[in-house]
Amino acid sequence: MNRPAPVSARLPEFTWDTLDAAAGLAAAHPDGPINLSMGTPVDPVPALIRQALADASDAPGYPLTAGTPALRDAIAAWVARACGAGVDGLGVLPTVGSKELVAWLPTLLGIGPGDVVVVPSIAYPTYEDGARLAGATVVRADSLTAVGPTPRVRLVWVNSPGNPTGRVLPAPHLRKVVDWARERGAVVASDECYLPLGWDAEPVSVLSPEVCGGSYDGVLAVHSLSKRSNLAGYRAGFVAGDPALVAELLKVRKHAGMIVPAPVQAAMVAALRDERHAEEQRERYRARRAVLRAAFAAAGFTVEHSEAGLYLWLTRDEDCWETVDRLARRGILVAAGAFYGPAGARHVRAALTESDERVAAVADRLRG
């Protein structure tokens, strides 16, 4: 009997598995590894968020897929503050982290074989993974002219501040993308998980009136509390934008059981209503960024883009795997630029998510 090909056959090797050999080298360093690869938060979850989670832990009933009224209000209020959006006509929906939404958005939108998903030339791998899961075709392009006359463009991903590059897209560029997509009936999904982390440039949301023209038609913004509030372990994210698209996502997600647990919903409310802890975390990352940027520059690396976000985009103008190996032998683990597309093959990505002590040790190791 011929069995269908497994779904995993549509996907490449899992990104982080390819780093296992380098991780072993870094772990062998006598002072232990400095992990600048995945970007996993290491700082504590703020006490007020942990308390909200604990207070809501007696949750025997099923949670709402749409989120509690308190959570929907908190998301809308935060989007208004952080993105410059108006709450009137804005759809919001909690998600099980942002990666889940990114991976399944093409499928949830009914995109499939014969359809095209446009992603940045250097991009978070899950944009392409999601298109593959849906059976769609991926086109990598940073300009709409590069897309050409490709038919059936159904979804365009933008990412600003960018992962891995830290590049910030200006409002006029984003506005052109939105206008282009609307003319073709395509959806623009903007991954804005690093929006609060502008350093040398001020990121702008696709929900800002200067980008979307005050209408959310065909526009979705994806956000996460993983980095802002150290909630990667909570899997706490949300999507906001076109109310018709959000309503469609909700309908499908109800059937699929894609639900944020009730205690996590309560924790999200506490996180979104408090800016003090987010600002404190932002300052930690600002200080670590300054130390790492100086250390890598002194070691002969060129820092490209990196004006915002959680990463430094570095190059020695050599194959990225040579750089990964070179650094791993010094006990420093970074992500290979090839993870993010062929255009990243001579770069590596270094995250700001190590402890202050570990970050301070990078310069000495680079000199060693």
C-alpha positions in Angstrom: 0.0 0.0 0.0 1.3 3.4 -1.0 1.2 5.8 2.0 1.2 9.5 1.5 4.5 11.3 2.1 4.9 12.5 5.7 4.2 16.2 6.3 7.7 16.6 7.5 9.0 15.8 4.0 7.8 19.3 3.0 10.1 20.9 5.5 13.9 21.3 5.7 16.0 20.0 8.6 15.0 21.8 11.7 17.1 25.0 11.9 18.6 24.5 15.3 19.5 20.9 14.8 22.1 21.9 12.2 23.9 23.8 15.0 24.5 20.7 17.2 28.2 20.2 16.2 29.0 23.9 17.0 27.1 23.7 20.2 29.2 20.7 21.2 32.4 22.7 20.5 31.2 25.7 22.5 30.1 23.5 25.4 33.7 22.1 25.6 35.1 25.5 26.5 36.7 25.3 30.0 34.5 28.3 31.2 31.4 27.0 29.6 29.4 28.2 26.5 28.2 31.7 25.8 25.0 31.1 23.9 24.2 33.9 21.5 22.4 31.7 19.0 18.6 31.2 19.6 17.8 34.4 21.4 16.1 32.7 24.4 15.4 35.1 27.3 17.4 34.4 30.4 16.1 37.2 32.7 13.4 36.4 35.3 9.7 36.7 34.5 8.5 39.9 36.3 6.9 39.2 39.7 3.6 40.9 38.8 3.2 38.5 35.8 4.0 35.4 37.8 1.5 36.5 40.4 -1.2 37.0 37.8 -0.5 33.5 36.5 -0.7 32.0 40.0 -3.9 33.8 40.9 -5.5 32.4 37.8 -4.2 28.9 38.2 -7.5 27.4 39.5 -8.9 27.2 36.0 -10.9 23.9 35.6 -13.0 25.1 32.6 -12.2 25.6 29.0 -10.7 29.0 28.1 -12.0 31.3 25.3 -10.2 31.0 22.0 -11.0 34.6 21.4 -9.4 35.6 24.8 -11.2 37.0 27.8 -12.8 40.5 27.5 -10.0 41.8 29.8 -7.3 40.3 27.5 -8.9 41.7 24.3 -9.1 45.1 25.9 -5.5 44.9 27.1 -4.3 43.9 23.6 -6.2 46.7 21.9 -5.0 49.3 24.4 -1.4 48.2 24.0 -1.6 48.2 20.2 -3.0 51.8 20.4 -0.1 52.9 22.6 2.7 51.0 20.9 1.6 50.9 17.2 -0.3 54.2 17.0 -3.4 52.3 16.0 -7.0 53.3 16.7 -9.1 50.8 18.5 -12.2 51.3 16.5 -12.6 48.6 13.9 -9.5 46.7 15.1 -9.6 43.0 15.4 -7.5 41.3 18.1 -6.8 37.6 18.9 -4.4 35.9 21.3 -2.2 33.2 19.9 0.0 30.4 21.3 3.1 32.5 20.9 3.9 34.1 17.6 5.7 31.2 15.9 2.5 29.1 15.9 0.6 31.9 14.2 3.4 32.5 11.7 3.6 28.8 10.8 -0.1 28.2 10.4 -1.3 31.6 9.0 -1.2 30.5 5.3 -3.2 27.4 6.1 -5.7 29.3 8.2 -6.2 31.8 5.4 -6.9 29.0 2.9 -3.7 29.4 1.0 -2.6 26.3 -0.9 -1.0 24.9 -4.1 -0.9 27.4 -6.9 -0.7 30.3 -4.4 2.3 32.5 -3.7 3.7 33.7 -0.4 6.2 36.5 -0.6 8.9 36.6 2.2 12.0 38.8 2.7 15.2 37.7 1.0 16.7 37.2 4.5 14.0 36.0 6.7 12.9 34.1 9.8 12.6 30.5 8.5 9.1 29.9 9.7 7.6 32.2 7.1 8.8 29.7 4.4 7.9 26.7 6.6 4.4 27.9 6.9 4.0 28.3 3.1 5.4 24.8 2.6 3.0 23.3 5.2 0.2 24.9 3.1 1.6 23.6 -0.2 2.2 27.2 -1.5 5.1 28.6 -3.5 7.6 30.9 -1.8 9.1 34.0 -3.5 11.9 35.8 -1.7 12.0 39.5 -2.4 12.7 42.8 -0.7 11.1 44.9 -3.3 7.8 44.5 -5.0 9.4 45.0 -8.5 11.5 41.9 -7.8 8.3 39.9 -7.4 7.4 40.6 -11.0 4.2 39.4 -12.6 4.0 36.3 -10.4 0.3 35.3 -10.3 -1.7 34.4 -7.3 0.2 36.3 -4.6 -2.0 35.7 -1.6 0.2 36.7 1.4 3.2 39.1 1.8 5.3 38.9 4.9 7.2 42.0 6.1 9.3 42.0 9.3 10.5 45.2 10.9 12.6 45.3 12.9 14.0 42.4 11.0 15.1 39.1 12.3 18.0 38.4 11.9 19.2 41.7 10.4 17.7 44.3 12.8 16.8 46.4 9.7 14.0 48.9 10.1 11.7 49.5 7.2 10.5 53.1 6.8 6.9 54.0 6.7 6.8 54.9 3.0 8.2 51.5 2.1 5.6 49.7 4.2 2.9 51.9 2.8 3.9 50.8 -0.8 3.7 47.2 0.3 0.2 47.6 1.7 -1.0 49.5 -1.4 0.5 46.9 -3.7 -1.1 44.0 -1.8 -4.5 45.7 -1.6 -4.5 46.2 -5.4 -4.1 42.4 -5.8 -6.3 41.3 -2.9 -3.4 39.9 -1.0 -2.9 40.0 2.8 0.1 41.8 4.4 1.3 40.1 7.6 3.8 42.2 9.5 5.9 40.4 12.1 6.5 43.1 14.7 7.8 41.0 17.6 10.7 43.4 18.0 8.9 46.6 17.6 9.6 47.9 21.2 13.3 47.5 20.6 14.4 50.4 18.5 18.0 51.6 19.1 19.3 53.7 16.3 16.0 53.9 14.4 12.3 54.1 15.5 10.3 51.2 14.1 6.8 51.9 12.7 3.9 49.4 12.8 1.9 48.4 9.8 -1.1 49.4 11.9 0.1 53.0 12.1 -2.1 55.4 10.1 0.9 56.6 8.0 1.2 53.0 6.8 -2.3 51.6 6.5 -4.1 54.9 5.9 -6.4 54.5 8.9 -7.9 51.3 7.4 -7.0 47.8 8.5 -8.3 46.2 5.4 -6.0 43.3 4.4 -3.5 44.0 7.1 -2.4 41.9 10.1 0.3 42.6 12.7 1.9 39.8 14.7 3.2 40.4 18.2 4.8 38.5 21.0 5.5 38.9 24.8 8.5 36.5 24.6 11.1 39.2 24.5 9.3 42.2 25.8 8.2 40.5 29.1 10.5 37.3 29.1 7.5 35.1 28.4 8.9 32.8 25.8 8.1 29.9 28.2 4.5 31.0 28.5 3.8 31.0 24.7 2.0 34.3 24.7 1.4 36.2 21.5 -1.4 37.9 19.6 -2.4 39.2 16.2 -4.2 42.5 15.4 -5.6 44.1 12.4 -8.3 43.5 9.8 -11.4 42.5 11.8 -12.8 40.3 9.0 -9.5 38.4 8.8 -9.3 38.1 12.6 -12.8 36.8 12.7 -11.9 34.1 10.1 -8.9 33.1 12.0 -11.0 32.8 15.1 -13.6 30.6 13.4 -10.9 28.1 12.3 -8.9 28.2 15.5 -12.0 27.3 17.5 -12.3 24.1 15.5 -8.6 23.4 15.7 -8.3 24.0 19.5 -5.7 26.7 19.1 -6.3 28.2 22.6 -4.1 30.2 24.9 -4.5 28.6 28.4 -6.6 30.7 30.9 -3.7 31.3 33.4 -1.5 32.5 30.5 -4.3 34.9 29.3 -4.4 36.4 32.8 -0.6 36.8 32.8 -0.8 38.5 29.4 -3.2 41.1 30.8 -0.8 41.9 33.6 2.1 42.1 31.2 0.4 44.3 28.6 -0.9 46.7 31.3 2.5 47.3 32.8 5.2 49.2 30.9 7.7 49.5 33.8 9.0 46.0 33.6 9.2 46.2 29.8 11.3 49.4 30.0 13.6 47.7 32.5 14.2 44.8 30.2 14.7 47.1 27.3 17.5 48.8 29.2 19.2 45.4 29.9 19.2 44.7 26.2 20.5 48.2 25.4 23.5 47.7 27.7 24.3 44.2 26.4 24.0 45.4 22.9 26.6 48.1 23.5 29.1 45.6 25.0 28.6 43.0 22.3 28.7 45.5 19.4 32.0 46.9 20.7 33.5 43.5 21.3 32.7 42.2 17.8 33.8 45.4 16.1 37.1 45.2 17.9 37.6 41.6 16.8 37.3 42.6 13.1 33.6 42.0 12.5 31.4 44.3 10.5 28.1 45.0 12.0 25.4 45.5 9.3 21.9 47.0 9.9 21.2 46.0 13.5 19.6 49.4 14.2 16.8 47.7 16.2 15.7 44.4 17.5 17.4 41.7 19.6 20.3 40.7 17.4 23.6 41.9 15.8 24.0 40.9 12.1 27.7 40.3 11.7 30.1 39.4 9.0 33.8 38.7 8.5 33.2 38.3 4.7 33.7 34.5 5.0 31.4 31.5 4.8 29.0 31.7 7.8 29.9 28.2 8.9 33.6 29.1 9.1 32.6 32.0 11.4 30.3 29.7 13.5 33.1 27.2 13.9 35.7 29.9 14.7 33.5 31.4 17.4 32.4 28.0 18.8 36.1 27.1 19.4 36.2 30.2 21.7 33.1 29.0 23.5 30.7 31.4 21.7 27.7 30.0 19.9 26.0 32.1 17.2 23.4 31.4 14.5 24.5 30.8 10.9 23.3 33.4 8.5 22.4 30.6 6.1 19.5 29.7 8.4 17.7 32.8 7.0 18.2 32.3 3.3 21.0 32.2 0.7 21.6 35.9 1.0 22.8 35.4 4.6 25.5 32.9 3.7 28.4 35.2 4.8 26.8 36.5 8.0 26.1 35.3 11.5 23.5 36.4 14.0 24.4 37.1 17.7 21.6 37.6 20.2 21.5 39.9 23.1 20.0 37.3 25.4 22.8 36.1 27.6 23.4 37.2 31.2 25.4 40.3 31.9 28.3 38.2 33.2 28.4 36.1 30.0 28.1 39.1 27.7 31.0 40.8 29.5 33.2 37.7 28.9 32.7 37.8 25.1 35.5 40.4 24.5 38.1 38.4 26.3 37.2 35.2 24.4 37.3 37.0 21.1 40.9 38.2 22.0 41.9 34.7 23.0 
